[in-house]
């Protein structure tokens, strides 16, 4: 009887381990490259669209299906990207296929998150491939990652791509910071803050910046995205500008502006939100409680945001409150 009980416990533990690992899906990457190789063998555009639709989009995981709906992906957009950026696709291929090797480390990342935040809800993680449009987004239960972007680095051929992507690839040190960033979005109220328009600028920046701050805790390394490097070098002037605009609903000067002309360093609002959260955490006597408070922030509650900012004492280092 005792042996039977032990066996049952071991089987249950194995099942839990399998369930945890099964939440990371990479099959869309393989399907993508199968369709890509087939497309290269034909010249008729209508036939190319059919191949992409049948061999990639229609075979998609639940995550890919959600991304298709969220972003309006079509077979023709993929076909156009293949034609416009052939050297990029050839150079990024091996990096996307290497994601399978990263799954154990991502599972360790999730375990570490659970130690930092006991209310962590494990999301499904989907590695997808888009047409060089977005690095990822989330729902409340899913992390959807554009692998062709987050796996690219300075060695890929980015000729012809927007400067924003080239700068990101040059500074990218791997997929883990971005995975860690998106994990926090799934723990926040409503998932990705981009899905709501009711927050002010402070709410948006704290929602994004908190993800970067917690990503640093999880990977135990400093983030060096272009906006982080610039932010550290120009923090006071950024704060002075931000404090005069943070109660507005306009976000274009601070967030999601990588494709806008004249934007030298996009997404500086990520840095401001990160720096405020970091300051709050550093002065908090109980670190796990501070993490819980950061994650629980409601970006649509102006009074709670103002209180959090005041408690962080962030502005005091620049002579303001």
CORJO-V656635 format. One record per residue. N is the residue number from 1. OMEGA is omega as a letter, one per 40 degrees, with the letter a starting at -180 (999 if undefined). NEAR is the number of other ideal C-beta (glycine too) atoms within 12 Angstrom. D_LAST is the distance of its C-alpha to the last C-alpha in Angstrom with 2 decimals. Layout:
N:OMEGA:NEAR:D_LAST + N:OMEGA:NEAR:D_LAST
This chain:
1:a:7:66.56 + 2:i:8:64.01 + 3:i:9:64.40 + 4:i:10:63.87 + 5:i:11:60.62 + 6:i:12:59.34 + 7:i:13:60.30 + 8:i:14:58.49 + 9:i:14:55.31 + 10:i:14:55.59 + 11:i:14:56.26 + 12:i:14:53.25 + 13:i:14:51.02 + 14:i:14:52.53 + 15:i:14:51.94 + 16:i:17:48.25 + 17:i:17:47.93 + 18:a:14:49.78 + 19:i:15:47.66 + 20:a:25:44.48 + 21:a:23:45.89 + 22:i:18:47.38 + 23:i:29:43.94 + 24:a:36:43.62 + 25:i:33:45.81 + 26:a:33:46.99 + 27:i:25:50.25 + 28:i:39:48.90 + 29:i:40:48.68 + 30:i:26:52.41 + 31:i:29:53.34 + 32:a:41:51.45 + 33:i:30:53.35 + 34:i:23:56.62 + 35:i:34:56.12 + 36:a:33:55.00 + 37:i:21:58.20 + 38:i:23:60.34 + 39:a:34:58.82 + 40:a:21:59.68 + 41:a:13:63.33 + 42:a:19:63.70 + 43:a:12:63.27 + 44:a:12:63.46 + 45:i:18:60.02 + 46:i:15:60.94 + 47:i:20:62.13 + 48:i:30:58.96 + 49:i:26:56.87 + 50:a:21:59.13 + 51:a:32:58.76 + 52:a:39:54.95 + 53:a:26:54.96 + 54:a:19:57.56 + 55:i:26:56.74 + 56:a:41:52.94 + 57:a:34:51.31 + 58:i:20:53.87 + 59:a:23:53.91 + 60:i:33:50.18 + 61:i:32:48.41 + 62:i:22:46.42 + 63:i:37:43.32 + 64:i:34:44.98 + 65:i:23:46.20 + 66:i:29:42.69 + 67:i:36:41.43 + 68:a:30:44.36 + 69:a:17:43.36 + 70:a:25:39.64 + 71:a:23:40.26 + 72:a:15:43.67 + 73:i:33:45.39 + 74:i:20:49.02 + 75:a:30:51.82 + 76:i:22:52.07 + 77:i:24:48.51 + 78:a:35:49.37 + 79:i:34:52.65 + 80:i:21:51.01 + 81:i:30:48.55 + 82:a:34:51.51 + 83:a:21:53.22 + 84:a:18:50.26 + 85:a:27:48.94 + 86:a:20:51.91 + 87:i:17:50.87 + 88:a:30:47.46 + 89:i:36:49.12 + 90:a:20:51.66 + 91:a:23:49.15 + 92:a:40:46.70 + 93:a:28:49.43 + 94:a:21:49.77 + 95:i:33:46.02 + 96:a:37:45.88 + 97:a:22:49.00 + 98:a:22:47.51 + 99:i:40:44.90 + 100:a:23:47.46 + 101:a:17:47.25 + 102:a:28:43.51 + 103:i:25:43.94 + 104:a:17:44.32 + 105:i:22:41.08 + 106:i:38:39.25 + 107:i:26:40.75 + 108:i:22:39.41 + 109:i:37:35.95 + 110:i:35:36.25 + 111:i:21:37.47 + 112:i:23:34.51 + 113:a:35:32.14 + 114:i:21:34.05 + 115:i:16:33.54 + 116:a:31:29.75 + 117:a:31:29.61 + 118:i:14:32.61 + 119:a:17:32.23 + 120:i:26:32.77 + 121:a:25:35.21 + 122:i:27:37.41 + 123:i:33:37.60 + 124:a:31:40.54 + 125:a:42:39.92 + 126:i:39:41.93 + 127:a:47:42.49 + 128:i:48:43.68 + 129:i:49:44.54 + 130:i:39:43.53 + 131:i:35:44.35 + 132:a:33:41.45 + 133:a:30:39.05 + 134:i:32:36.38 + 135:i:36:35.36 + 136:i:41:34.94 + 137:a:36:33.52 + 138:i:39:33.66 + 139:i:29:34.74 + 140:a:20:33.97 + 141:a:23:36.97 + 142:i:34:37.66 + 143:a:44:36.32 + 144:a:44:38.05 + 145:i:44:38.05 + 146:a:39:39.45 + 147:a:43:41.26 + 148:i:44:42.52 + 149:a:36:38.96 + 150:i:43:37.32 + 151:a:38:40.42 + 152:i:39:40.82 + 153:a:26:39.97 + 154:a:19:40.77 + 155:i:15:44.49 + 156:i:31:44.92 + 157:a:22:46.33 + 158:a:28:43.58 + 159:i:18:45.56 + 160:i:18:45.06 + 161:i:30:41.87 + 162:i:24:38.59 + 163:i:22:36.57 + 164:a:30:33.76 + 165:i:34:36.24 + 166:i:24:37.66 + 167:i:26:34.32 + 168:a:35:33.62 + 169:a:33:37.12 + 170:a:21:36.81 + 171:a:25:33.74 + 172:a:29:34.85 + 173:i:23:35.78 + 174:a:28:37.19 + 175:a:39:36.75 + 176:i:33:34.92 + 177:a:37:31.28 + 178:i:42:31.90 + 179:a:42:33.79 + 180:i:39:31.05 + 181:a:43:28.44 + 182:i:45:30.67 + 183:a:47:31.43 + 184:i:46:27.92 + 185:a:41:28.23 + 186:i:38:31.27 + 187:a:37:29.37 + 188:i:41:26.67 + 189:i:26:27.29 + 190:a:24:29.84 + 191:a:29:30.13 + 192:a:35:29.05 + 193:i:40:26.16 + 194:a:28:28.23 + 195:i:22:30.57 + 196:i:21:28.32 + 197:a:15:27.00 + 198:a:17:25.04 + 199:i:36:21.67 + 200:a:33:18.97 + 201:i:35:17.76 + 202:i:45:14.95 + 203:i:41:17.80 + 204:a:43:20.20 + 205:i:47:18.09 + 206:i:53:17.25 + 207:i:49:20.94 + 208:a:44:22.18 + 209:i:52:19.79 + 210:i:49:20.41 + 211:i:46:24.07 + 212:i:43:23.72 + 213:a:41:21.79 + 214:i:44:24.52 + 215:i:39:27.16 + 216:i:28:26.26 + 217:a:35:26.66 + 218:a:34:29.94 + 219:i:28:31.53 + 220:i:16:30.20 + 221:a:16:29.68 + 222:i:19:27.09 + 223:a:36:26.97 + 224:i:24:27.97 + 225:a:37:27.91 + 226:a:29:27.56 + 227:i:39:24.06 + 228:i:36:23.01 + 229:i:21:24.63 + 230:a:24:23.18 + 231:i:35:19.65 + 232:a:22:19.79 + 233:a:15:21.16 + 234:a:21:18.76 + 235:a:27:15.47 + 236:a:20:13.27 + 237:i:16:15.14 + 238:a:36:15.11 + 239:a:32:11.35 + 240:i:17:11.30 + 241:a:21:14.14 + 242:a:39:13.04 + 243:i:25:9.81 + 244:a:17:12.30 + 245:a:25:14.88 + 246:i:35:13.64 + 247:i:20:14.87 + 248:i:22:18.23 + 249:a:21:21.30 + 250:a:20:22.35 + 251:a:34:22.26 + 252:a:21:24.96 + 253:a:27:22.87 + 254:a:37:21.15 + 255:i:37:23.63 + 256:a:28:27.40 + 257:a:24:28.15 + 258:a:31:30.43 + 259:a:18:33.40 + 260:i:19:32.00 + 261:i:11:33.50 + 262:i:12:31.36 + 263:a:24:28.76 + 264:i:18:28.83 + 265:a:30:26.60 + 266:i:31:26.18 + 267:i:41:23.89 + 268:i:42:20.77 + 269:i:44:18.84 + 270:a:42:20.47 + 271:a:37:18.81 + 272:i:49:15.22 + 273:i:49:16.02 + 274:a:42:17.78 + 275:i:39:15.11 + 276:i:45:12.57 + 277:i:41:15.58 + 278:i:35:16.69 + 279:i:31:13.58 + 280:a:34:13.84 + 281:a:33:17.54 + 282:a:19:17.46 + 283:a:19:15.64 + 284:a:21:17.66 + 285:a:11:20.75 + 286:a:12:22.98 + 287:a:19:23.09 + 288:i:21:25.44 + 289:i:18:23.46 + 290:i:29:20.36 + 291:i:31:22.61 + 292:i:23:23.90 + 293:a:25:20.51 + 294:a:41:19.67 + 295:a:35:23.12 + 296:a:22:23.09 + 297:i:44:20.02 + 298:a:26:21.36 + 299:i:40:20.33 + 300:a:24:21.68 + 301:a:20:19.59 + 302:a:23:16.45 + 303:i:16:15.35 + 304:i:23:15.89 + 305:i:34:13.99 + 306:i:22:10.83 + 307:i:17:11.44 + 308:i:35:12.16 + 309:i:36:9.05 + 310:a:20:7.07 + 311:i:25:10.05 + 312:a:36:10.05 + 313:a:20:7.07 + 314:a:36:7.79 + 315:a:26:5.17 + 316:i:16:5.44 + 317:i:18:8.96 + 318:i:20:8.60 + 319:i:11:7.06 + 320:i:17:3.80 + 321:999:15:0.00
